[in-house]
Amino acid sequence: MSKAKNLLKTDEITLSLNSQTIWHLERLVETGLYGNNAAEAAKVVIFDHCKLLIGQGKLGDVPPIAGSGAKPVGATEIQAT
């Protein structure tokens, strides 16, 4: 099954992390679930944590992508399903 086209523009950022944080990211890479290097692991960790915070209602709702047909869903609606 192929993935749907990502309608969001990708922006590049630079992170400066201390050596202990990089050590932890490298341990995540060793599990085989977080990419092939510390940078990929950081991307997965940030993405997953944002999803968790959204699910808990701790981040504001993001407007839907224009033309996607998506409807905004509030945190209370997510919990009810």
N, C-alpha and C positions, 0 to 999 in steps of 0.2 A: 504494500500500500504506500503510495507516495504522499509526501507531506504537502499541505496547502501552502500556497505562496504567502509569504509574510508581507502584509500590507504596510508595516511600519518601517520607516527609514531607520537605518542602523547608524549610530554615532559611535565614534571611537573615543575612549577616555584612557587616561594613564593613571594607574594607581601606584602609590609608593607605600610599601608595607614593611614592617619590621621583620627581622629574620625569624622570629618565633612564629609569626603568622604564616610566613612562607613555608616554614617547616611543617605546620599543620596542613596547609594546602597540599604539600607534597605527599603527606600521609594519605590524604583523601584520594590523590591520583593513584596511589598504590592499590586502592580497593578496586580500581577498574571502573568505577561508576562516575567519575568526575573529570573525564577528559584525559589528555596525555601530558599535561604540564600544569604548573601552578596557575598560570594565567587562565587556562580553560577551567580549572577547578574553581577559581574565584568567580568566573562568569556563572557557572552552574549554581554555586552557593548563593550568590546575590539574587539570581533569578528565582530560585526556590524559596528563599526567605521573603522576597517580595510577594510571591503567591501566598505564603503563609500569613503575612501581615494583612493582605487584602482579604483573605478568608476570615480573619479574626476581626475585620472591620477597623483595623488600626491605621489604614491608609485611606485617603479620600478616593472616591470613585473617579476613574479616568473616563473622559468622554469617549464614546464609541468612534471607531475609525470611519471616516466618511465613506459611504458607498459599500460598507461591509454588511449592512443589514443587521448588525448587532444592536441589541437593546441594552441600555444601562441596567445593571442589577445592583440593588442595595445589599448591604451585608445582612440585613434582617431577612431578605428574600432568600439568600443563599442558605442560611441556617434552617429555613423552613422546609427545604427540599430533602 
